[in-house]
Amino acid sequence: MTMRLGQDAGPPAGEAGRGRARRRDAEGGSDPGGHTPRGNTPGKKPRFAKPLTAASLIGWTGLSVILPGAAHLRSGRRRTGYALLGAFGLLLAAGATAAIVLADPGNAGFVTRDSTLSAGAILAGAGAMIWFLLVLSSYIALGPSRLGSGGQIASGIAVGVLCVAVMSPFALAASTVLTVKDAANAIFQSAAENPSATPVRHEDPWGGRERVNFLLVGGDGAGNRDGIRTDSMTVASVHVPTGNTVMFSLPRNLQHIHFPPGSRLGRQFPAGFMRELPNGGLLNEVWQYAEEHPEIVPGKDGQRGPKALMEAIGHTLNLRIDYYALVNMFGFAHLVDAIGGLKIRVERDVKWGGLYGTAGTIRAGYRTLSGEEALWYGRSRVGSDDFSRMSRQRCVIGAFAQQATPSVVLANFIKIANVAKKMARTDIPRELLEHLATLGLKVKNARITSLQFVPPEFHSGSPDWQKIRAATAKALRQSVRPAHRPQAAGVTASPGASGATATPSPSGTARTTGTPETASHRTPTPNTDATKSLGEICGF
């Protein structure tokens, strides 16, 4: 075929077609078939997403931390973005359900299980890794390679810092959970490790008992003493169905206490503990005596003392003491410091430190006591006596129970757990801890009353054992009566009580708990009004 003269040769057909297509795109028009290019409308120029700057890329990556999938949607990866959003929604729903379930007091003990704590630490670690990968994936999806070299460096540094910031809360949560687990396992011995412990049945943890009795001991293990001297001894008798609790405080100088007939100590001291010593044989000597005489009290070191003391106090009150817990008083000072001190009303100046209070004076008024000051406030006998000290100890314990709120405990949890691990000892089995936590929440909202065996109703030098038992039985009966029923005179309510009740007095007359106020020995925090709660007495 030949070309006619005078006619120019046009461009190849393919190139001409591409040129027409470019003109139609530029004009926003349709192709000859009437089809409009996707994303454009007739007569308008095409719209393209603005390229990301370094700042916007960092912003979208940060948004993906709280809204997973946002960065993937922005980059056009819709399937991945919607999948991440859906997974995040399911995670929120699961978290809300778990929070509702755990908020039920009946499920509170579940959190203290060893398996639960282990699972919590694992989930926290998994959460840290998942969110790290989420941030990294979001950053890559946004295409940082399209930035200049300066933008890539800046965005890379920012995203690296973001990864560390995202993982930190998970790491803190895992560390806290592991600390809780370590402290619980250090304080509470497994039943398998203690053959003398009663096996715990989860369907009936208290063995069918309606009342469980705990001996709470404050041990004075100062560096200048051998062994432990139990200077503070209180029995908490808890009514399991209601949580109503009676606190029985026994003086450290209760003399010549008796042991159960037929027991080894009962045969060793048939007339009472060290009856041959007119001024000896004090209750706070029983623990150490048992530890030092394995030929009389069999058992392992560290177990003979609590066993002997539980037998002696249980026989005195005519109660079965189920478990004990020892708190070292000097460790208690560190515990007070861990929560930021104790706010308490000091009625009268109290000298502290050394034998004669040479370290200083805790002045009267509303004070925030340091751990050392709180310890000495509860144990100083300068210018007072044991019964005045018992009243102050009651205020210190009550102040701590009230001021160690959940928010304070959580804010200082690591310090508190580390201190508690070193200062506490108990024979409560580890397997019982979850049931103890549930019972503790019940006690917190129940009626709590107290009975102190102090003069003038009870004399430490020549105790009337039958009178002590009768008063104990009466207090227990009153603790389970309906709240609107009148109580006997003399019981003081402690924090958490629903109302002020009175310490049972065999004579039925009202009296103050503590030492009779004289010119020389006035209780610094006297209970002069039996109708007041402990908070009112101590000025919390």
C-alpha positions as CSV (number, residue, x, y, z in Angstrom):
1,M,0.0,0.0,0.0
2,T,1.3,3.5,-0.9
3,M,0.7,6.8,0.9
4,R,-1.0,9.6,-1.0
5,L,1.1,12.7,-1.6
6,G,0.1,15.7,0.5
7,Q,-1.3,13.8,3.4
8,D,0.6,13.8,6.6
9,A,1.2,10.6,8.5
10,G,-0.6,10.7,11.9
11,P,0.7,9.3,15.1
12,P,0.4,5.6,15.7
13,A,-3.1,4.5,16.8
14,G,-2.0,3.5,20.3
15,E,-0.3,6.8,21.1
16,A,-3.3,8.7,19.7
17,G,-5.6,6.7,22.1
18,R,-3.5,7.4,25.1
19,G,-3.4,11.1,24.2
20,R,-7.2,11.3,24.0
21,A,-7.5,9.4,27.4
22,R,-5.2,11.9,29.0
23,R,-7.3,14.8,27.7
24,R,-10.5,13.2,29.0
25,D,-9.0,12.7,32.4
26,A,-7.7,16.2,32.6
27,E,-11.2,17.5,31.6
28,G,-13.0,15.1,34.0
29,G,-15.1,13.7,31.1
30,S,-16.2,10.3,30.0
31,D,-14.7,7.9,27.6
32,P,-16.5,7.2,24.4
33,G,-18.4,4.4,26.0
34,G,-19.9,6.8,28.5
35,H,-17.9,5.5,31.5
36,T,-16.7,8.0,34.1
37,P,-13.3,7.3,35.7
38,R,-13.7,5.9,39.3
39,G,-13.5,8.6,42.0
40,N,-14.2,11.4,39.6
41,T,-17.4,13.1,38.5
42,P,-18.1,14.7,35.1
43,G,-16.8,18.2,34.8
44,K,-14.5,17.9,37.9
45,K,-10.9,17.3,38.3
46,P,-9.8,14.0,40.0
47,R,-9.3,14.0,43.8
48,F,-6.3,12.4,45.4
49,A,-5.5,11.9,49.1
50,K,-3.0,14.5,50.4
51,P,0.4,12.9,51.0
52,L,1.2,12.4,54.7
53,T,3.6,14.7,56.4
54,A,5.8,13.4,59.2
55,A,3.6,15.1,61.8
56,S,0.4,13.6,60.4
57,L,1.9,10.1,60.1
58,I,2.9,10.3,63.8
59,G,-0.6,11.5,64.7
60,W,-2.4,8.7,62.9
61,T,0.0,6.1,64.4
62,G,-0.8,7.6,67.9
63,L,-4.5,7.4,67.2
64,S,-4.2,3.7,66.4
65,V,-3.1,3.2,70.0
66,I,-6.5,4.1,71.4
67,L,-8.5,3.2,68.2
68,P,-6.8,0.2,66.6
69,G,-7.3,0.1,62.9
70,A,-7.5,3.9,62.3
71,A,-4.1,4.0,60.6
72,H,-4.9,1.1,58.4
73,L,-8.2,2.7,57.3
74,R,-6.3,5.9,56.5
75,S,-3.8,4.0,54.4
76,G,-6.6,2.3,52.4
77,R,-6.3,-1.1,54.0
78,R,-10.0,-1.4,54.9
79,R,-10.2,-5.1,55.7
80,T,-7.3,-5.0,58.1
81,G,-8.6,-1.7,59.7
82,Y,-12.2,-3.1,60.2
83,A,-10.8,-6.3,61.6
84,L,-8.7,-4.5,64.2
85,L,-11.6,-2.3,65.2
86,G,-13.8,-5.4,65.6
87,A,-11.2,-7.1,67.7
88,F,-10.8,-4.1,69.9
89,G,-14.6,-3.8,70.4
90,L,-14.7,-7.5,71.5
91,L,-11.8,-6.8,73.9
92,L,-13.6,-3.9,75.5
93,A,-16.7,-6.0,75.9
94,A,-14.7,-8.8,77.5
95,G,-13.0,-6.3,79.9
96,A,-16.3,-4.7,80.9
97,T,-17.8,-8.2,81.6
98,A,-14.8,-9.2,83.7
99,A,-15.0,-5.9,85.7
100,I,-18.7,-6.5,86.4
101,V,-18.0,-10.1,87.5
102,L,-15.1,-9.2,89.7
103,A,-17.0,-6.3,91.3
104,D,-19.2,-8.8,92.9
105,P,-17.9,-9.3,96.5
106,G,-18.6,-13.0,96.2
107,N,-15.9,-13.3,93.5
108,A,-13.3,-11.1,95.2
109,G,-11.4,-14.2,96.4
110,F,-11.0,-15.4,92.8
111,V,-8.4,-12.6,92.3
112,T,-6.1,-13.9,95.0
113,R,-5.8,-17.4,93.5
114,D,-2.3,-18.3,92.4
115,S,-3.5,-19.4,89.0
116,T,-5.4,-16.1,88.5
117,L,-2.4,-14.0,89.4
118,S,-0.2,-16.1,87.0
119,A,-2.8,-15.6,84.3
120,G,-2.9,-11.9,85.0
121,A,0.9,-11.5,84.6
122,I,0.8,-13.5,81.3
123,L,-2.1,-11.4,79.9
124,A,-0.3,-8.2,80.8
125,G,2.9,-9.5,79.0
126,A,0.8,-10.5,76.0
127,G,-0.9,-7.1,76.0
128,A,2.4,-5.3,75.9
129,M,3.6,-7.4,72.9
130,I,0.3,-7.0,71.0
131,W,0.2,-3.2,71.4
132,F,3.8,-2.9,70.4
133,L,3.1,-4.9,67.2
134,L,0.0,-2.8,66.6
135,V,1.9,0.5,66.7
136,L,4.6,-0.9,64.5
137,S,2.1,-2.2,61.9
138,S,0.2,1.1,61.9
139,Y,3.4,3.0,61.2
140,I,4.5,0.7,58.4
141,A,1.0,0.8,56.8
142,L,1.1,4.6,56.5
143,G,4.2,4.4,54.3
144,P,7.0,6.3,56.0
145,S,9.3,5.4,53.1
146,R,7.5,8.2,51.1
147,L,8.8,10.8,53.5
148,G,12.1,12.6,53.1
149,S,15.1,11.4,55.1
150,G,14.5,14.0,57.8
151,G,10.8,13.0,58.1
152,Q,11.7,9.3,58.3
153,I,14.2,9.9,61.1
154,A,11.8,12.1,63.1
155,S,8.8,9.8,62.7
156,G,10.9,6.8,63.5
157,I,12.1,8.3,66.8
158,A,8.6,9.4,67.8
159,V,7.1,6.0,67.1
160,G,9.9,4.3,69.0
161,V,9.1,6.5,72.0
162,L,5.4,5.7,71.5
163,C,6.1,2.0,71.6
164,V,7.9,2.3,74.9
165,A,5.1,4.4,76.4
166,V,2.5,1.9,75.2
167,M,4.3,-1.0,76.8
168,S,5.0,0.6,80.1
169,P,1.5,0.3,81.7
170,F,1.4,-3.4,80.8
171,A,4.9,-3.9,82.2
172,L,3.8,-2.1,85.5
173,A,0.7,-4.2,85.7
174,A,2.7,-7.5,85.2
175,S,5.2,-6.4,87.8
176,T,2.5,-5.5,90.3
177,V,0.7,-8.8,89.8
178,L,3.9,-10.8,90.3
179,T,4.7,-8.8,93.4
180,V,1.3,-9.7,94.8
181,K,1.8,-13.3,94.0
182,D,5.3,-13.4,95.5
183,A,4.1,-11.7,98.7
184,A,1.1,-14.0,99.1
185,N,3.2,-17.1,98.6
186,A,5.9,-15.8,101.1
187,I,3.3,-15.0,103.8
188,F,0.9,-17.8,103.4
189,Q,2.3,-21.4,103.4
190,S,0.7,-24.0,101.2
191,A,-1.2,-26.7,103.1
192,A,1.0,-29.3,101.3
193,E,4.0,-27.7,103.0
194,N,2.4,-27.8,106.5
195,P,1.3,-31.3,107.4
196,S,-0.4,-30.1,110.6
197,A,-2.7,-27.8,108.6
198,T,-6.3,-28.8,108.0
199,P,-7.0,-29.5,104.3
200,V,-9.0,-26.8,102.7
201,R,-12.2,-27.8,100.9
202,H,-13.3,-25.0,98.6
203,E,-17.0,-26.0,98.8
204,D,-16.8,-25.7,102.6
205,P,-13.6,-23.7,103.5
206,W,-14.5,-23.2,107.2
207,G,-15.4,-26.8,107.9
208,G,-19.0,-26.2,108.7
209,R,-18.2,-23.7,111.5
210,E,-20.4,-20.7,112.0
211,R,-17.6,-18.8,113.9
212,V,-13.9,-18.6,113.0
213,N,-11.3,-17.3,115.5
214,F,-8.1,-15.6,114.5
215,L,-5.3,-14.7,116.9
216,L,-3.7,-11.4,115.9
217,V,-0.3,-10.9,117.5
218,G,2.0,-7.9,117.5
219,G,5.5,-9.1,118.1
220,D,8.3,-7.0,119.6
221,G,11.4,-8.5,118.1
222,A,13.8,-5.6,118.8
223,G,17.5,-6.1,118.1
224,N,18.4,-6.0,121.8
225,R,16.1,-8.9,122.6
226,D,16.4,-12.6,121.9
227,G,13.4,-14.1,120.1
228,I,9.9,-12.5,119.9
229,R,7.9,-10.9,122.8
230,T,4.2,-10.8,122.0
231,D,3.2,-7.4,123.4
232,S,-0.1,-7.1,121.6
233,M,-2.6,-10.0,121.5
234,T,-6.1,-9.8,120.1
235,V,-8.6,-12.5,119.1
236,A,-10.9,-11.6,116.2
237,S,-14.0,-13.9,116.4
238,V,-15.8,-13.7,113.1
239,H,-19.4,-14.9,112.6
240,V,-19.1,-16.4,109.1
241,P,-22.8,-16.0,108.0
242,T,-23.0,-12.3,108.9
243,G,-19.4,-11.1,109.2
244,N,-20.2,-9.6,112.7
245,T,-16.9,-9.6,114.6
246,V,-15.9,-9.3,118.3
247,M,-12.3,-8.2,119.1
248,F,-11.0,-9.6,122.4
249,S,-7.9,-7.7,123.6
250,L,-5.7,-9.5,126.2
251,P,-3.1,-7.6,128.4
252,R,0.5,-8.6,127.9
253,N,0.8,-8.9,131.7
254,L,-2.0,-11.3,132.3
255,Q,-0.4,-13.6,134.9
256,H,-0.3,-17.3,135.4
257,I,-2.5,-18.2,132.5
258,H,-3.7,-21.8,132.3
259,F,-3.3,-24.3,129.5
260,P,-5.8,-27.0,128.4
261,P,-5.8,-30.0,130.8
262,G,-4.0,-32.9,129.4
263,S,-1.7,-30.8,127.1
264,R,2.0,-30.9,127.7
265,L,2.1,-27.4,129.0
266,G,-1.0,-28.1,131.1
267,R,0.8,-30.9,132.8
268,Q,4.0,-28.8,133.2
269,F,2.0,-25.9,134.8
270,P,-1.1,-27.4,136.5
271,A,-1.5,-24.4,138.7
272,G,-0.9,-21.8,135.9
273,F,2.1,-20.6,133.9
274,M,5.1,-20.2,136.2
275,R,2.8,-20.0,139.3
276,E,5.9,-20.3,141.4
277,L,7.0,-16.8,140.4
278,P,4.8,-14.2,142.1
279,N,5.7,-11.4,139.6
280,G,6.4,-13.6,136.6
281,G,4.6,-15.9,134.2
282,L,3.2,-13.2,132.0
283,L,1.1,-14.0,128.9
284,N,3.7,-12.3,126.6
285,E,6.3,-14.8,127.7
286,V,4.4,-18.0,126.6
287,W,5.5,-17.8,122.9
288,Q,9.2,-17.5,123.6
289,Y,9.1,-20.1,126.4
290,A,7.6,-22.7,124.0
291,E,10.2,-21.9,121.4
292,E,13.1,-22.4,123.9
293,H,11.7,-25.7,125.4
294,P,11.2,-28.2,122.6
295,E,11.4,-31.0,125.2
296,I,8.1,-29.7,126.6
297,V,6.4,-28.4,123.5
298,P,7.2,-30.6,120.5
299,G,7.2,-29.3,116.9
300,K,9.4,-27.3,114.5
301,D,11.1,-24.0,115.3
302,G,8.8,-21.1,114.7
303,Q,5.7,-23.3,115.2
304,R,5.9,-24.2,118.9
305,G,5.4,-20.6,120.1
306,P,2.2,-19.8,118.2
307,K,0.8,-23.3,119.1
308,A,1.4,-22.7,122.8
309,L,-0.1,-19.2,122.7
310,M,-3.1,-20.3,120.8
311,E,-3.8,-23.1,123.3
312,A,-3.4,-20.7,126.3
313,I,-5.6,-17.9,124.9
314,G,-8.2,-20.4,123.5
315,H,-8.5,-22.1,126.9
316,T,-8.8,-18.7,128.7
317,L,-11.6,-17.5,126.4
318,N,-13.2,-21.0,126.0
319,L,-12.8,-20.6,122.2
320,R,-11.0,-22.7,119.6
321,I,-8.4,-20.5,118.0
322,D,-8.2,-21.6,114.4
323,Y,-5.4,-19.5,113.0
324,Y,-2.9,-16.9,114.0
325,A,-1.1,-14.0,112.3
326,L,2.0,-12.3,113.6
327,V,3.0,-8.8,112.6
328,N,6.4,-7.5,113.7
329,M,5.9,-4.1,115.3
330,F,9.1,-2.6,113.8
331,G,7.9,-3.7,110.4
332,F,4.6,-2.0,111.1
333,A,6.5,1.3,111.3
334,H,7.7,0.8,107.7
335,L,4.1,-0.1,106.7
336,V,2.9,3.3,108.1
337,D,5.6,5.1,106.2
338,A,4.5,3.3,103.0
339,I,1.1,4.8,103.2
340,G,2.4,8.3,104.0
341,G,1.9,8.3,107.8
342,L,-1.1,8.1,110.2
343,K,-3.4,11.0,111.0
344,I,-4.6,10.7,114.6
345,R,-5.7,12.9,117.5
346,V,-3.3,12.8,120.4
347,E,-5.1,13.7,123.6
348,R,-2.0,14.2,125.8
349,D,1.7,14.6,125.2
350,V,3.5,11.2,124.9
351,K,7.2,10.9,125.3
352,W,8.9,8.3,123.0
353,G,12.2,6.6,122.4
354,G,14.4,4.7,124.8
355,L,13.5,3.8,128.3
356,Y,12.6,7.3,129.5
357,G,11.3,8.8,126.3
358,T,14.4,10.7,125.5
359,A,14.0,10.8,121.7
360,G,11.2,13.3,121.7
361,T,7.6,14.1,122.5
362,I,4.5,13.5,120.4
363,R,2.5,16.7,121.2
364,A,-1.2,16.8,121.9
365,G,-3.4,17.7,119.0
366,Y,-4.2,16.4,115.5
367,R,-1.0,15.0,114.1
368,T,0.3,13.1,111.2
369,L,2.7,10.5,112.7
370,S,5.6,8.9,110.9
371,G,6.0,5.2,111.1
372,E,8.5,5.4,114.0
373,E,6.2,7.9,115.9
374,A,3.1,5.8,115.4
375,L,5.0,2.7,116.7
376,W,6.2,4.5,119.8
377,Y,2.8,6.1,120.3
378,G,1.3,2.7,120.5
379,R,4.0,1.2,122.7
380,S,5.3,3.9,125.0
381,R,4.7,3.4,128.8
382,V,6.5,6.6,129.9
383,G,4.1,8.4,132.3
384,S,1.4,5.8,131.7
385,D,0.8,2.0,132.0
386,D,0.0,-1.1,129.9
387,F,-3.7,-0.4,129.8
388,S,-3.2,3.2,128.5
389,R,-1.0,1.7,125.9
390,M,-3.6,-0.8,124.9
391,S,-6.0,2.1,124.3
392,R,-3.5,3.9,122.1
393,Q,-2.7,0.7,120.2
394,R,-6.4,0.3,119.5
395,C,-6.4,3.9,118.0
396,V,-3.3,3.2,115.9
397,I,-4.8,0.0,114.5
398,G,-8.1,1.7,113.8
399,A,-6.5,4.7,112.1
400,F,-4.4,2.4,109.9
401,A,-7.5,0.4,108.9
402,Q,-9.4,3.5,108.0
403,Q,-6.6,5.4,106.2
404,A,-5.2,2.5,104.2
405,T,-8.0,3.0,101.6
406,P,-7.9,1.1,98.3
407,S,-6.6,4.2,96.5
408,V,-3.8,4.6,99.0
409,V,-2.9,0.9,98.9
410,L,-2.9,0.9,95.1
411,A,-0.8,4.0,94.9
412,N,1.8,2.5,97.3
413,F,1.2,-1.2,96.5
414,I,4.8,-2.3,95.7
415,K,6.2,-0.8,98.9
416,I,3.4,-2.2,101.0
417,A,3.7,-5.7,99.6
418,N,7.5,-5.7,100.1
419,V,7.1,-4.6,103.7
420,A,4.3,-7.0,104.5
421,K,6.3,-9.9,103.1
422,K,9.1,-9.3,105.6
423,M,7.0,-8.4,108.6
424,A,4.2,-11.0,108.7
425,R,3.9,-14.6,109.6
426,T,0.8,-16.8,109.7
427,D,-0.4,-20.4,109.6
428,I,-3.4,-19.5,107.4
429,P,-3.0,-21.9,104.4
430,R,-2.4,-20.3,101.0
431,E,-5.4,-22.2,99.6
432,L,-7.7,-20.4,102.2
433,L,-6.6,-16.9,101.1
434,E,-9.4,-16.5,98.5
435,H,-12.0,-17.4,101.1
436,L,-10.4,-15.1,103.7
437,A,-10.6,-12.2,101.2
438,T,-14.3,-12.8,100.7
439,L,-14.9,-13.0,104.4
440,G,-12.9,-9.9,105.0
441,L,-15.1,-7.9,102.7
442,K,-18.1,-9.2,104.6
443,V,-16.5,-8.2,107.9
444,K,-15.8,-4.7,106.6
445,N,-19.5,-4.0,106.2
446,A,-20.6,-5.8,109.3
447,R,-20.8,-4.8,113.0
448,I,-17.5,-4.9,114.9
449,T,-17.4,-4.7,118.6
450,S,-14.5,-4.9,121.1
451,L,-13.9,-6.2,124.6
452,Q,-10.8,-5.5,126.6
453,F,-9.9,-7.4,129.7
454,V,-8.6,-4.5,131.7
455,P,-9.2,-3.0,135.2
456,P,-11.4,-2.2,137.0
457,E,-13.5,-5.1,135.8
458,F,-10.7,-7.5,135.1
459,H,-7.4,-7.7,137.0
460,S,-4.3,-9.0,135.4
461,G,-2.5,-10.0,138.5
462,S,-5.2,-12.4,139.8
463,P,-7.5,-13.0,136.9
464,D,-11.0,-14.4,137.5
465,W,-11.0,-17.0,134.7
466,Q,-14.7,-17.8,135.0
467,K,-15.6,-14.1,134.8
468,I,-13.5,-13.7,131.6
469,R,-15.2,-16.7,130.0
470,A,-18.7,-15.4,131.0
471,A,-17.9,-12.0,129.5
472,T,-16.6,-13.6,126.3
473,A,-19.7,-15.7,125.8
474,K,-22.0,-12.7,126.4
475,A,-20.1,-10.6,123.9
476,L,-20.4,-13.4,121.3
477,R,-24.2,-13.7,121.9
478,Q,-24.7,-10.0,121.6
479,S,-22.6,-9.7,118.3
480,V,-25.2,-11.8,116.4
481,R,-28.3,-10.0,117.7
482,P,-30.2,-7.7,115.3
483,A,-28.7,-4.2,115.2
484,H,-31.8,-2.6,116.6
485,R,-31.7,-4.7,119.8
486,P,-30.1,-2.9,122.8
487,Q,-26.6,-3.9,123.7
488,A,-25.0,-4.3,127.0
489,A,-23.0,-1.4,128.4
490,G,-19.3,-0.9,127.7
491,V,-18.6,-2.2,124.1
492,T,-16.9,0.3,121.9
493,A,-17.4,0.1,118.1
494,S,-14.4,-0.1,115.9
495,P,-14.2,1.2,112.3
496,G,-16.7,-0.5,110.1
497,A,-19.2,-0.9,112.8
498,S,-22.8,-0.1,112.0
499,G,-23.4,1.4,115.3
500,A,-21.7,1.9,118.7
501,T,-22.2,-0.9,121.1
502,A,-20.7,-1.6,124.4
503,T,-18.2,-3.8,126.1
504,P,-20.1,-6.5,128.1
505,S,-19.6,-6.0,131.8
506,P,-20.6,-8.8,134.1
507,S,-22.0,-6.3,136.5
508,G,-24.1,-4.7,133.8
509,T,-22.9,-1.2,134.6
510,A,-21.3,1.2,132.1
511,R,-17.6,1.6,132.4
512,T,-14.7,3.0,130.5
513,T,-12.4,0.7,128.7
514,G,-8.8,1.3,129.7
515,T,-7.2,2.5,132.9
516,P,-9.2,4.4,135.4
517,E,-8.2,8.0,135.0
518,T,-6.1,9.3,137.8
519,A,-4.0,12.4,138.1
520,S,-0.8,10.4,137.3
521,H,-2.1,7.8,134.8
522,R,-4.7,9.2,132.5
523,T,-5.2,7.3,129.2
524,P,-4.0,9.5,126.4
525,T,-7.0,8.4,124.2
526,P,-9.6,7.6,126.9
527,N,-12.9,6.0,126.1
528,T,-14.9,8.1,128.4
529,D,-18.2,7.7,126.5
530,A,-19.2,4.2,125.7
531,T,-21.7,5.4,123.1
532,K,-19.0,6.9,120.9
533,S,-17.4,5.0,118.0
534,L,-13.7,4.3,117.9
535,G,-13.4,7.0,115.2
536,E,-14.8,9.6,117.5
537,I,-12.7,8.5,120.4
538,C,-9.4,8.5,118.5
539,G,-10.3,11.5,116.3
540,F,-9.9,9.9,112.8
